Amino acid sequence: MNQTHITTCNTAIWNNRWVRFRMALNQKGVEPRFHEFYRGWILKFLSFIKPKGFAEAGTADVESFLSQMGAEGKKMWQLRQAEEALRVMFSDIDPRTWAEAWPEDLLRGVKEDLSRDDAAEVPRGPVGNLARFKGRVDTGPVPARYEAFLGETREHLRLERYSYRTEKTYAEWVSRFLVFSMPASREVIVWDHAKEYLEYLTLVRRVSSSTLNQALSALQFLFRSVLKIKPGGGQAIKRPPKRERLPTVLTREEVKALLDQMTGTGKLMAVLMYGAGLRVLECVRLRVKDIDFGNHSILVRGGKGDKDRRAPLPKSAVDPLRGQLELARERWEKDRTMELEGVFLPEALSIKYPKAEKEWIWYWLFPAGEISEDPWTGKMRRHHVSENGIQQLVKRSSLRAQLTKPVTPHTLRHSFATHLLEGGADIRTVQELLGHADVSTTMIYTHVLNKPGITVTSPLDAM
């Protein structure tokens, strides 16, 4: 990593910031191939404000920087990208009080070079003229006049029993749509506005197919459930095709090298994701009652698609799990002494068993170190650890192990499935262990197996 602009800062702190910065960009729908451009704007800004340090930066510095970039001939789409990068850094990664009132018209005073077509500079494929999107963005503060409408959207999401994560994601897309369209009132919103926004995401933002599908689903919900308008205006909506990608799979030796770089609770979580094929959210959401030592299994509750399943409990994880239960027990007893609210339970269970949230068996296997506010009820309670921690741990451990593959926690699940099939496990059994609704999803792992009948020998090796 180029450290020339951050010599006065602690390298470890910035390494952590860059990891969280990329994760925040992912959550906002920025494709990974554009992440380095966003990071580049941060580095340019750090160089611009010298000798002032990063911690001393303020709104005036951001305005001056963007004006300077405009004076140097940067196009408007580049300035919008730079502004978004800085807002993410100062609002999400290293929050500043002044960033809470981020000006909506920050770029309005920046002079633009009109000698060339701004839209033509946007990285894209061979498409038509994009001048209609000139000066339009889907980022920035949401005007206060839309707050009531967004509140109504969240209410409908809860009425239809969407998960909190889906609520948060859909509300974010609706917010972006409103910022992009800026409707005068809800009565003037029509599907053509949504179609135009989806075209903007495709042609200008160049988001991935999965991100576009997510945005489309959010807008369809908005029109169907909130606006009471048929999505598409009666026209069939064609979703982007889902591209089949071969999963990244580690060898057994690579898995061992990765795990050898970890210790403590983080290592135990990685062991469970590989040894039981757990998704990262399934792992962090495990409760005490889900570990069945007698039957050597783990009960996964409410997995993808809100389905339950049983996963194998690795024998090598038994002793570390017992140790983790002791640590969790200490925290649970501390919570009871402090008379904290109990842990979160699904709504039906919290009503049926009102005392269960404070019982030991419902406690998190991996409780968070700090208490936090329940976003739905406003109660202060103990949540499970965040998935961000294990994601960063896997990334750092992969670098230390000098692995040459892109490794995430989900890579451990891919490796679990592939190694089971390599060992002769039946495809239907693997399907059940992974919790796939369709065996065709599981079949993807047969394409990465290295055994006779599946792969062929290169003709070069026969020479």
C-alpha positions in Angstrom: 0.0 0.0 0.0 1.3 3.5 -0.9 2.0 5.2 2.4 3.5 8.4 1.0 0.4 10.4 1.9 -0.2 9.0 5.4 3.3 9.0 6.9 2.1 10.9 9.9 -0.6 8.3 10.6 -0.4 4.9 12.2 -0.2 2.3 9.5 -2.2 -0.3 11.4 -5.0 2.2 11.9 -5.1 3.0 8.1 -5.0 -0.6 7.2 -8.1 -1.1 9.3 -9.7 2.0 7.8 -9.1 0.7 4.2 -10.7 -2.6 5.0 -13.8 -0.9 6.5 -13.8 1.6 3.6 -14.1 -1.1 1.0 -16.8 -2.9 3.0 -18.8 0.4 3.2 -18.4 0.8 -0.6 -19.7 -2.7 -1.1 -22.8 -2.0 1.1 -23.5 1.2 -1.0 -23.4 -0.8 -4.2 -20.0 0.3 -5.5 -18.5 -2.5 -7.6 -15.1 -3.7 -6.3 -13.3 -2.8 -9.6 -14.0 0.9 -8.7 -12.8 0.7 -5.1 -9.2 1.8 -6.0 -10.5 4.9 -7.6 -12.4 5.8 -4.4 -9.3 5.1 -2.4 -7.3 7.2 -4.7 -9.5 10.2 -4.0 -8.8 9.8 -0.3 -5.1 9.7 -0.9 -5.3 12.8 -3.1 -7.2 14.6 -0.3 -4.6 13.7 2.3 -1.9 15.1 0.1 -4.0 18.2 -0.6 -4.5 19.2 3.1 -0.9 18.9 4.1 0.6 20.0 6.4 -2.7 19.8 8.2 -3.4 16.3 9.5 -6.3 14.0 8.7 -7.8 14.5 12.1 -8.0 18.2 11.6 -9.9 18.1 8.3 -13.2 19.9 8.0 -16.0 20.9 5.6 -13.9 23.8 4.2 -11.1 21.5 3.3 -13.4 19.2 1.4 -14.9 22.2 -0.5 -11.5 23.5 -1.3 -10.3 20.1 -2.4 -13.2 19.6 -4.8 -12.8 23.1 -6.2 -9.1 22.5 -6.8 -9.9 19.2 -8.6 -12.4 21.1 -10.8 -9.8 23.7 -11.6 -7.4 21.0 -12.6 -9.9 19.8 -15.3 -11.6 16.9 -13.5 -15.0 16.1 -14.9 -18.2 16.3 -12.9 -18.6 12.6 -12.6 -15.1 12.4 -11.1 -15.9 15.1 -8.6 -19.1 13.3 -7.6 -17.1 10.2 -7.1 -14.5 12.1 -5.0 -17.3 13.6 -2.9 -18.8 10.2 -2.3 -15.5 8.7 -1.2 -14.9 11.6 1.3 -18.4 11.4 2.6 -18.1 7.6 3.2 -14.8 8.1 5.0 -16.0 11.0 7.2 -19.5 9.7 7.8 -19.1 5.9 8.1 -15.4 5.1 8.7 -14.1 7.9 10.8 -17.3 9.8 11.7 -17.0 13.6 12.3 -19.7 15.8 13.8 -19.4 18.3 10.9 -20.1 15.5 8.4 -23.6 14.9 9.8 -24.7 18.1 8.1 -23.1 17.3 4.7 -24.0 20.1 2.3 -26.4 19.0 -0.5 -25.0 21.6 -3.0 -21.3 21.0 -2.3 -20.5 20.8 -6.0 -22.8 23.5 -7.1 -20.1 26.2 -7.0 -17.4 24.1 -8.8 -16.7 25.3 -12.3 -16.9 22.6 -14.9 -14.9 22.2 -18.0 -17.6 22.3 -20.7 -15.2 21.8 -23.6 -15.8 18.0 -23.6 -18.9 15.9 -23.1 -19.0 15.0 -19.4 -21.1 11.9 -20.0 -18.6 10.6 -22.5 -16.0 10.4 -19.8 -18.0 8.0 -17.6 -16.4 4.5 -17.8 -18.9 2.4 -19.7 -19.5 0.0 -22.6 -20.7 1.0 -26.1 -24.0 2.7 -25.2 -25.8 5.8 -26.4 -25.6 9.4 -25.2 -25.7 9.7 -21.4 -26.1 13.4 -21.3 -29.6 13.0 -19.7 -27.8 11.8 -16.5 -25.5 14.8 -16.4 -25.4 16.3 -12.9 -27.6 13.7 -11.4 -26.5 11.5 -8.5 -28.1 9.1 -6.1 -25.9 9.9 -3.1 -26.0 12.6 -0.5 -28.2 13.6 2.4 -31.9 12.7 2.1 -34.0 15.9 2.2 -36.1 16.2 5.4 -39.3 16.3 3.4 -38.9 12.6 2.6 -38.5 11.4 6.2 -42.2 10.7 6.7 -42.3 8.7 3.5 -39.3 6.7 4.4 -40.8 6.0 7.8 -43.9 4.7 6.1 -41.8 2.5 3.8 -40.1 0.9 6.9 -43.5 0.4 8.5 -44.7 -1.6 5.5 -41.5 -3.6 5.5 -42.1 -4.6 9.1 -45.8 -5.3 8.4 -44.8 -7.8 5.7 -42.3 -9.3 8.2 -39.1 -8.6 6.3 -35.9 -9.1 8.2 -34.1 -6.1 9.7 -31.2 -6.4 7.2 -33.6 -6.4 4.3 -35.5 -3.4 5.8 -32.2 -1.5 6.1 -31.1 -2.4 2.5 -34.5 -1.6 0.9 -34.8 1.7 2.8 -31.3 2.6 1.5 -32.3 2.0 -2.1 -35.5 3.9 -1.7 -33.5 6.8 -0.2 -31.1 6.7 -3.2 -34.1 6.7 -5.6 -35.6 9.7 -3.9 -32.3 11.6 -4.0 -31.9 10.8 -7.7 -35.5 11.6 -8.7 -36.3 14.4 -6.2 -40.1 14.1 -6.6 -42.2 17.0 -5.4 -44.7 14.7 -3.8 -45.6 11.0 -3.7 -48.4 11.6 -6.1 -46.1 12.4 -9.0 -43.9 9.3 -8.6 -44.4 6.9 -11.6 -42.7 3.8 -12.7 -40.9 5.7 -15.5 -38.9 7.4 -12.7 -37.8 3.9 -11.3 -37.0 2.7 -14.8 -34.8 5.8 -15.4 -33.0 5.2 -12.1 -32.3 1.6 -12.9 -30.9 2.7 -16.3 -28.7 5.1 -14.4 -27.4 2.3 -12.2 -26.7 0.2 -15.2 -25.2 2.7 -17.6 -23.5 5.2 -15.3 -22.8 3.5 -12.0 -22.3 0.1 -13.8 -23.4 -1.9 -10.8 -23.3 -5.7 -10.9 -26.3 -7.8 -11.9 -26.9 -8.8 -8.3 -26.8 -5.2 -7.1 -29.2 -4.2 -9.9 -31.5 -7.1 -8.9 -31.5 -5.9 -5.3 -32.4 -2.3 -6.3 -35.2 -3.6 -8.6 -36.7 -5.7 -5.8 -36.6 -2.7 -3.5 -38.3 -0.4 -6.0 -40.9 -3.1 -6.8 -41.7 -3.3 -3.1 -42.0 0.5 -2.9 -44.5 0.7 -5.8 -46.5 -2.4 -4.8 -46.8 -2.0 -1.1 -46.3 1.7 -0.4 -47.5 3.6 -3.5 -50.1 0.9 -4.4 -49.0 1.1 -8.0 -48.4 -1.9 -10.2 -44.6 -2.1 -10.7 -43.7 -1.8 -14.4 -46.9 0.0 -15.4 -48.3 -3.3 -16.6 -45.1 -4.1 -18.6 -43.1 -7.2 -18.0 -39.8 -6.5 -16.1 -36.8 -8.3 -17.3 -34.3 -9.0 -14.5 -30.6 -9.0 -15.2 -29.4 -12.6 -15.9 -27.7 -14.2 -13.0 -24.1 -15.1 -13.9 -22.8 -18.4 -12.7 -19.3 -18.0 -11.1 -17.1 -20.8 -10.0 -16.5 -20.5 -6.2 -13.1 -20.0 -4.8 -12.0 -23.2 -3.0 -9.0 -23.7 -0.8 -7.1 -27.0 -0.6 -6.9 -28.7 2.8 -3.4 -27.5 3.1 -4.5 -23.9 2.5 -7.3 -24.2 5.0 -4.8 -25.4 7.6 -2.4 -22.6 6.8 -5.2 -20.0 7.1 -6.5 -21.4 10.5 -2.9 -21.5 11.8 -2.8 -17.7 11.6 -5.8 -17.4 13.9 -6.3 -17.8 17.7 -9.1 -17.6 20.2 -12.8 -16.9 19.4 -12.1 -15.8 15.8 -10.4 -19.1 15.1 -13.3 -21.1 16.6 -15.7 -19.2 14.3 -13.6 -20.0 11.3 -13.3 -23.6 12.3 -17.1 -23.9 12.5 -17.6 -22.2 9.1 -15.3 -24.7 7.5 -16.1 -27.7 9.7 -19.9 -27.3 9.6 -20.4 -25.3 6.4 -21.9 -22.4 8.1 -22.5 -19.0 6.5 -21.0 -16.1 8.5 -24.3 -14.8 9.7 -25.4 -18.3 10.7 -22.2 -18.6 12.8 -22.5 -15.3 14.6 -26.2 -15.9 15.4 -25.6 -19.3 17.1 -27.2 -19.6 20.5 -26.2 -21.8 23.5 -29.1 -24.2 22.8 -28.0 -24.8 19.2 -24.9 -26.8 20.2 -25.8 -30.4 20.6 -22.8 -32.2 22.0 -24.8 -35.5 22.5 -25.7 -35.8 18.8 -22.5 -34.2 17.6 -24.5 -31.6 15.6 -25.2 -27.9 15.3 -28.8 -26.7 14.8 -28.9 -23.8 12.4 -32.0 -21.8 13.0 -33.5 -19.4 10.4 -30.8 -19.8 7.8 -31.0 -18.4 4.3 -34.7 -18.6 3.2 -35.6 -18.8 6.9 -35.0 -22.5 6.9 -33.6 -24.7 9.8 -31.1 -27.5 9.3 -28.6 -29.6 11.2 -24.8 -29.4 10.5 -22.1 -31.7 11.8 -20.2 -30.7 14.9 -16.5 -31.2 14.3 -14.9 -33.3 17.0 -11.9 -31.0 17.1 -14.2 -28.1 18.0 -15.8 -29.7 21.0 -13.2 -28.5 23.6 -12.9 -25.0 22.2 -16.7 -24.8 22.2 -16.9 -25.8 25.8 -14.4 -23.0 26.6 -16.4 -20.5 24.6 -19.6 -21.5 26.5 -17.8 -20.7 29.8 -16.9 -17.3 28.5 -20.4 -16.7 27.3 -21.8 -17.9 30.7 -19.7 -15.3 32.5 -21.0 -12.5 30.3 -24.6 -13.8 30.7 -24.3 -13.8 34.5 -22.9 -10.2 34.3 -25.9 -9.1 32.2 -28.3 -10.6 34.7 -26.4 -8.8 37.5 -26.7 -5.6 35.6 -30.4 -6.3 35.0 -30.0 -5.7 31.2 -32.8 -6.5 28.8 -32.5 -10.0 27.4 -31.2 -11.0 24.0 -33.3 -10.4 20.9 -35.8 -13.2 20.0 -38.0 -13.4 16.9 -41.3 -11.6 17.5 -43.5 -14.7 17.8 -41.2 -16.3 20.4 -40.8 -13.2 22.5 -44.6 -13.0 22.8 -45.1 -16.7 23.4 -42.2 -17.0 25.9 -41.8 -13.5 27.4 -39.1 -14.7 29.9 -37.0 -16.7 27.4 -34.9 -13.7 26.3 -33.2 -13.7 29.7 -32.7 -17.5 29.9 -29.2 -19.0 29.5 -30.1 -21.4 26.7 -31.2 -18.5 24.4 -28.0 -16.5 25.0 -25.6 -15.9 22.2 -22.7 -18.3 21.8 -20.6 -15.4 20.6 -21.9 -12.4 22.5 -20.7 -8.9 21.7 -18.3 -7.1 24.1 -20.6 -4.0 24.3 -24.3 -3.6 24.7 -26.1 -1.8 21.9 -29.5 -0.4 21.1 -32.1 -2.7 19.4 -33.0 -0.8 16.2 -36.6 -2.0 16.3 -37.5 -1.6 20.0 -34.9 1.0 21.2 -34.0 -1.3 24.1 -30.4 -1.6 25.2 -29.4 -5.2 25.1 -26.5 -7.6 24.3 -26.2 -8.5 20.7 -24.1 -11.1 19.0 -20.7 -10.2 17.6 -20.7 -8.4 14.3 -19.8 -10.4 11.1 -17.4 -7.6 10.2 -14.9 -8.8 12.8 -14.6 -12.3 11.4 -14.5 -11.0 7.8 -11.6 -8.8 8.6 -9.8 -11.6 10.6 -10.1 -14.0 7.6 -8.8 -11.3 5.3 -5.8 -10.5 7.5 -5.0 -14.2 8.1 -5.1 -14.9 4.4 -2.5 -12.2 3.8 -0.3 -13.6 6.6 -0.6 -17.1 5.2 0.4 -15.7 1.8 -2.5 -17.3 0.1 -2.9 -16.3 -3.6 -6.6 -16.6 -3.8 -9.3 -14.1 -2.7 -10.4 -15.5 0.6 -13.6 -14.5 2.6 -15.5 -16.4 5.3 -17.8 -17.8 2.6 -14.7 -19.4 1.0 -14.6 -21.7 4.0 -18.1 -22.9 3.3 -17.2 -23.5 -0.4 -14.2 -25.5 0.7 -16.4 -27.5 3.2 -18.7 -28.6 0.4 -16.0 -29.4 -2.1 -13.9 -31.4 0.3 -17.0 -33.4 1.3 -17.6 -34.3 -2.3 -14.0 -35.1 -2.8 -14.3 -37.5 0.1 -17.1 -39.4 -1.6 -20.1 -37.8 0.1 -23.4 -38.0 -1.8 -24.5 -34.8 -3.5 -28.0 -35.0 -1.8 -26.3 -35.2 1.6 -24.2 -32.2 0.8 -27.3 -30.4 -0.3 -29.0 -31.0 3.0 -25.9 -30.0 5.0 -25.6 -26.7 3.1 -29.3 -26.0 3.3 -29.7 -25.5 -0.5 -33.3 -25.6 -1.7 -32.3 -27.0 -5.1 -29.6 -29.6 -5.8 -28.6 -27.6 -8.9 -27.1 -25.0 -6.5 -25.0 -27.7 -4.9 -23.9 -29.1 -8.3 -21.7 -26.0 -8.8 -19.1 -27.6 -6.5 -18.7 -30.6 -8.9 -17.1 -28.2 -11.4 -14.2 -27.5 -9.1 -13.4 -31.1 -8.1 -10.1 -32.6 -9.1 -10.8 -36.3 -9.7 -11.3 -38.6 -12.7 -14.4 -38.1 -14.7 -14.8 -34.5 -13.7 -11.7 -32.8 -15.2 -9.5 -33.7 -18.2 -5.8 -33.7 -18.7 -4.3 -30.9 -20.6 -2.9 -32.0 -24.0 0.3 -30.1 -23.2 1.0 -32.7 -20.4 0.9 -35.5 -22.9 3.7 -34.0 -25.0 
